[in-house]
Amino acid sequence: MADALRPPMVRALLWAAGAEFLLVRLFARIGIFIPKQGVVLSAYRALVWIGEVAFNLSLALGVVVLLLTLVGHSGQLRLLVGAAALLALTGGLGWDGGQFLAAGLLLAAVCALAAGALARVPPGWRAGLGLLLSAQAMRYLTSGLQLGWVVFGLPGTLPGAGLLLQVAELAAACALLAMGLPPLRPTRIPGGGEAPAWRRRLLLASLPAALLLFAFWLNADMTGVFAMYCLGLTLVWPAPLYVAAAGAATLALTGVAGEGRMALGLILLAGLGLHTNQQHLLLLAGWALLALPAAPPEEGSADDPMREGDALRPLHRSRAV
């Protein structure tokens, strides 16, 4: 039953998280530019309210997706991920040491799930996903160290924290570039020639890249503000890197299918900032979907996702177009 319920729940989570991203993290920030009266303001408030509803819905759906994903898998992993999700959902439960425990368990859970995912995905995807994991691990580590610096009343700020976050952001951008490469490889079709799908993917990827380039040209400072609120990115590195990464992220999404695409979408929607409990749940759900198959097949069967050459079926499906 869990296997049957999981796909629709994942789709619902992706829609809810996408609505929250567009209406709360992005659209809500343009409030300073709209008229403060009349129908425009009413419409703005209504859309932001819908985004807030989507935020709360995504929290509930994130818990459901994690539960459905963990059913039937390792007890130790289930306990680790479940505890991390609970502490993320409740903000550390409000007791002394809860935030430290949450930061540590979240880091451990993400790393454990990502290790399982890296063992299953095709080789061409491992570099990108590994870099993405490194960026997220540095983000969690920095947050935990900064929290300890404040709690223990140490003077000034955590040395090197800013540099570590910049390195994490660079790793995240490079991860997207690496994940954008596999979908660009031309696919041979029967009878000779190459499937033109990669050309359409490249055209599709040029749209967000062009949009981000236009945003930089229009107002680079405001683009940085929106990037911080939406994804936790400071845009400290040269603008062309982010423009290329935006296109590569689209390429990566077009290069996967089914649940693999939805899982990658959840990881990207979580962003690098990881400021809210919802973002932590999205990240855990995304990595869990990549790491844990819906229905563990019998060992050695043709559908075994660990079989060499077909490491993760959702990330490996392709067809000539």
C-alpha positions as CSV (number, residue, x, y, z in Angstrom):
1,M,0.0,0.0,0.0
2,A,2.9,2.4,0.8
3,D,4.3,1.8,-2.7
4,A,1.0,2.8,-4.3
5,L,0.5,5.9,-2.1
6,R,4.0,7.2,-2.5
7,P,4.0,8.6,-6.1
8,P,0.9,10.7,-5.7
9,M,2.1,12.0,-2.3
10,V,5.5,12.9,-3.8
11,R,3.8,14.8,-6.7
12,A,1.5,16.6,-4.2
13,L,4.6,17.6,-2.1
14,L,6.4,18.9,-5.2
15,W,3.4,21.0,-6.2
16,A,3.0,22.4,-2.7
17,A,6.7,23.1,-2.3
18,G,6.8,24.7,-5.7
19,A,3.8,27.0,-4.9
20,E,5.5,28.0,-1.6
21,F,8.7,28.8,-3.4
22,L,7.0,31.0,-6.0
23,L,4.5,32.7,-3.7
24,V,6.3,33.0,-0.4
25,R,10.0,33.0,-1.0
26,L,9.9,34.8,-4.3
27,F,6.6,36.7,-4.9
28,A,6.2,37.9,-1.3
29,R,9.4,39.8,-1.6
30,I,8.1,42.1,-4.3
31,G,5.6,43.7,-1.8
32,I,7.8,46.8,-1.5
33,F,7.2,47.5,-5.2
34,I,3.4,47.2,-5.3
35,P,0.7,49.9,-4.5
36,K,-0.4,49.8,-0.9
37,Q,-4.1,50.0,-1.6
38,G,-6.8,48.8,-3.9
39,V,-7.3,45.5,-5.8
40,V,-3.6,45.0,-6.4
41,L,-2.8,44.9,-2.7
42,S,-5.8,42.5,-2.1
43,A,-4.6,40.2,-4.9
44,Y,-1.1,40.3,-3.5
45,R,-2.3,39.4,0.0
46,A,-4.4,36.6,-1.4
47,L,-1.6,35.0,-3.3
48,V,0.8,35.3,-0.3
49,W,-1.9,33.6,1.8
50,I,-2.1,30.8,-0.7
51,G,1.7,30.4,-0.5
52,E,1.5,30.2,3.3
53,V,-1.1,27.5,3.1
54,A,1.2,25.7,0.6
55,F,4.0,26.0,3.1
56,N,2.0,24.3,5.9
57,L,0.7,21.7,3.4
58,S,4.2,20.9,2.3
59,L,5.2,20.3,5.9
60,A,2.5,17.7,6.4
61,L,3.2,16.1,3.0
62,G,6.9,16.0,3.7
63,V,6.3,13.9,6.8
64,V,4.0,11.6,4.9
65,V,6.5,11.1,2.0
66,L,9.2,10.3,4.5
67,L,7.1,7.8,6.3
68,L,6.1,6.1,3.0
69,T,9.7,6.1,1.9
70,L,11.1,4.6,5.0
71,V,8.6,1.8,5.3
72,G,10.2,-1.6,4.7
73,H,13.8,-0.4,5.0
74,S,16.6,-0.6,7.5
75,G,15.6,0.0,11.1
76,Q,18.7,2.0,11.9
77,L,18.4,4.3,8.9
78,R,14.7,4.7,9.6
79,L,15.4,5.7,13.2
80,L,18.1,8.1,12.2
81,V,16.1,9.8,9.5
82,G,12.9,9.8,11.5
83,A,14.6,11.4,14.5
84,A,16.2,14.1,12.3
85,A,12.9,14.9,10.6
86,L,11.2,15.2,14.0
87,L,13.8,17.6,15.4
88,A,13.7,19.6,12.1
89,L,9.9,19.8,12.3
90,T,9.8,20.9,15.9
91,G,12.8,23.2,15.8
92,G,14.8,21.2,18.3
93,L,11.9,20.7,20.6
94,G,12.7,23.9,22.4
95,W,15.0,22.4,25.1
96,D,18.6,23.1,25.8
97,G,20.8,21.1,23.4
98,G,17.9,20.4,21.1
99,Q,19.2,22.6,18.3
100,F,22.7,21.0,18.6
101,L,21.2,17.5,18.4
102,A,19.0,18.6,15.5
103,A,21.9,20.0,13.5
104,G,24.0,16.8,14.1
105,L,21.2,14.4,13.3
106,L,20.2,16.3,10.2
107,L,23.8,16.2,8.9
108,A,24.2,12.5,9.7
109,A,20.8,11.7,8.1
110,V,21.5,13.6,4.9
111,C,24.9,12.0,4.6
112,A,23.6,8.5,5.2
113,L,20.8,8.9,2.6
114,A,23.2,10.6,0.1
115,A,25.7,7.7,0.5
116,G,22.9,5.3,-0.5
117,A,21.9,7.5,-3.4
118,L,25.4,7.8,-4.7
119,A,25.7,4.0,-4.7
120,R,22.6,3.6,-6.9
121,V,22.9,6.4,-9.4
122,P,24.7,6.0,-12.8
123,P,28.4,7.0,-12.7
124,G,27.8,10.2,-14.7
125,W,25.6,11.6,-11.9
126,R,27.9,10.9,-8.9
127,A,30.2,13.8,-9.2
128,G,27.4,16.3,-9.3
129,L,25.4,14.7,-6.5
130,G,28.6,14.3,-4.4
131,L,29.4,18.0,-4.8
132,L,25.8,18.9,-3.8
133,L,26.1,16.7,-0.7
134,S,29.4,18.5,0.1
135,A,27.8,21.9,-0.1
136,Q,24.9,20.9,2.1
137,A,27.3,19.2,4.6
138,M,29.3,22.4,4.8
139,R,26.1,24.4,5.4
140,Y,25.0,22.2,8.2
141,L,28.5,22.2,9.8
142,T,28.7,25.9,9.6
143,S,25.3,26.4,11.2
144,G,26.1,24.1,14.0
145,L,29.4,25.8,14.7
146,Q,27.9,29.2,14.6
147,L,25.1,28.1,17.0
148,G,27.7,26.9,19.4
149,W,29.7,30.1,19.1
150,V,26.6,32.1,20.2
151,V,25.4,29.7,22.9
152,F,28.8,29.6,24.7
153,G,29.1,33.4,24.4
154,L,32.4,33.5,22.6
155,P,33.5,36.9,21.4
156,G,33.1,38.1,17.8
157,T,31.9,35.7,15.1
158,L,33.0,32.2,14.2
159,P,36.3,32.5,12.3
160,G,36.2,31.3,8.8
161,A,32.4,30.9,8.8
162,G,31.9,33.3,5.9
163,L,34.6,31.6,3.8
164,L,33.2,28.1,4.4
165,L,29.7,29.3,3.3
166,Q,31.3,30.8,0.2
167,V,33.0,27.5,-0.6
168,A,29.7,25.7,0.0
169,E,28.0,28.0,-2.5
170,L,30.7,27.4,-5.0
171,A,30.4,23.7,-4.6
172,A,26.6,23.9,-5.1
173,A,27.0,25.8,-8.3
174,C,29.7,23.4,-9.6
175,A,27.4,20.5,-8.6
176,L,24.6,21.9,-10.9
177,L,27.1,22.3,-13.7
178,A,28.2,18.7,-13.3
179,M,24.7,17.4,-13.2
180,G,23.9,19.3,-16.4
181,L,26.4,17.3,-18.4
182,P,24.9,13.8,-18.6
183,P,21.6,15.0,-20.3
184,L,23.7,16.7,-23.0
185,R,25.2,13.5,-24.2
186,P,23.6,12.7,-27.6
187,T,21.6,9.4,-27.6
188,R,22.1,7.0,-30.5
189,I,19.0,5.8,-32.2
190,P,18.4,2.6,-34.2
191,G,19.4,3.0,-37.9
192,G,22.1,5.6,-37.2
193,G,21.9,9.2,-36.2
194,E,21.3,10.9,-32.9
195,A,18.1,11.6,-31.0
196,P,17.5,15.4,-31.0
197,A,16.3,15.4,-27.4
198,W,19.5,17.0,-26.1
199,R,19.1,20.0,-28.4
200,R,15.6,20.6,-27.1
201,R,16.9,20.3,-23.6
202,L,19.6,22.8,-24.3
203,L,17.0,25.2,-25.7
204,L,14.8,24.8,-22.6
205,A,17.8,25.3,-20.3
206,S,18.6,28.6,-22.0
207,L,15.4,30.1,-20.8
208,P,16.1,30.3,-17.0
209,A,19.7,31.2,-17.8
210,A,18.6,34.1,-19.9
211,L,16.0,35.2,-17.3
212,L,18.7,35.2,-14.6
213,L,21.1,37.1,-16.9
214,F,18.4,39.7,-17.5
215,A,17.8,40.0,-13.7
216,F,21.5,40.6,-13.1
217,W,21.5,43.3,-15.8
218,L,18.3,44.9,-14.5
219,N,19.4,45.1,-10.8
220,A,22.2,42.9,-9.5
221,D,21.7,44.0,-5.9
222,M,18.0,43.0,-5.8
223,T,18.8,39.8,-7.6
224,G,21.1,39.0,-4.7
225,V,18.4,39.7,-2.2
226,F,15.9,37.4,-4.0
227,A,18.5,34.7,-4.3
228,M,19.2,34.9,-0.6
229,Y,15.5,34.6,0.4
230,C,14.7,31.9,-2.2
231,L,17.7,29.6,-2.1
232,G,20.1,31.0,0.5
233,L,22.7,32.0,-2.1
234,T,24.7,35.2,-1.7
235,L,25.8,35.4,-5.3
236,V,29.3,36.2,-4.1
237,W,30.9,34.5,-7.1
238,P,30.9,35.9,-10.7
239,A,27.5,36.2,-12.3
240,P,28.3,33.9,-15.3
241,L,28.7,31.0,-12.9
242,Y,25.1,31.4,-11.6
243,V,23.7,31.9,-15.1
244,A,25.4,28.7,-16.3
245,A,24.2,26.9,-13.1
246,A,20.6,27.9,-13.7
247,G,20.7,26.4,-17.1
248,A,22.5,23.3,-15.9
249,A,19.8,22.8,-13.2
250,T,17.1,22.7,-15.9
251,L,19.2,20.3,-17.9
252,A,19.6,18.0,-15.0
253,L,15.8,18.0,-14.4
254,T,15.2,17.2,-18.1
255,G,17.7,14.3,-17.9
256,V,15.8,12.3,-15.3
257,A,12.4,10.8,-15.3
258,G,9.6,9.8,-12.9
259,E,10.4,9.8,-9.2
260,G,14.1,10.6,-9.8
261,R,13.1,13.9,-11.3
262,M,10.7,14.7,-8.4
263,A,13.4,13.8,-5.9
264,L,15.9,16.1,-7.6
265,G,13.3,18.8,-7.7
266,L,12.7,18.6,-4.0
267,I,16.5,18.8,-3.3
268,L,16.8,21.9,-5.5
269,L,13.7,23.5,-3.9
270,A,15.2,23.1,-0.5
271,G,18.1,25.4,-1.5
272,L,21.3,25.9,0.3
273,G,20.1,28.3,3.0
274,L,18.1,25.7,5.0
275,H,16.5,28.4,7.2
276,T,13.1,26.7,7.8
277,N,11.9,23.3,9.0
278,Q,10.2,22.8,5.6
279,Q,13.5,23.1,3.8
280,H,15.1,20.5,6.0
281,L,12.1,18.1,5.3
282,L,12.3,18.7,1.6
283,L,16.0,17.9,1.6
284,L,15.5,14.7,3.6
285,A,12.6,13.6,1.4
286,G,14.6,14.3,-1.8
287,W,17.6,12.3,-0.7
288,A,15.4,9.5,0.7
289,L,13.6,9.1,-2.6
290,L,16.9,8.8,-4.5
291,A,18.4,6.4,-1.9
292,L,15.5,4.1,-1.2
293,P,13.6,2.2,-3.9
294,A,9.8,2.1,-3.6
295,A,9.7,-1.7,-3.8
296,P,13.0,-3.5,-2.9
297,P,13.3,-6.2,-5.6
298,E,14.6,-9.7,-5.0
299,E,18.4,-9.9,-5.1
300,G,19.8,-10.4,-8.5
301,S,16.5,-9.8,-10.3
302,A,16.3,-7.9,-13.6
303,D,14.7,-5.0,-11.8
304,D,17.4,-4.8,-9.2
305,P,18.2,-1.1,-9.0
306,M,21.7,-1.9,-7.8
307,R,22.5,-3.9,-10.9
308,E,25.5,-2.6,-12.8
309,G,24.6,-0.4,-15.7
310,D,21.2,0.4,-14.3
311,A,22.0,1.8,-10.9
312,L,18.9,3.9,-10.4
313,R,16.1,3.4,-12.8
314,P,14.4,6.8,-12.4
315,L,17.7,8.5,-13.2
316,H,18.6,6.1,-16.0
317,R,15.5,5.9,-18.1
318,S,15.8,7.4,-21.5
319,R,14.0,7.1,-24.8
320,A,14.7,8.3,-28.4
321,V,12.6,11.3,-29.3
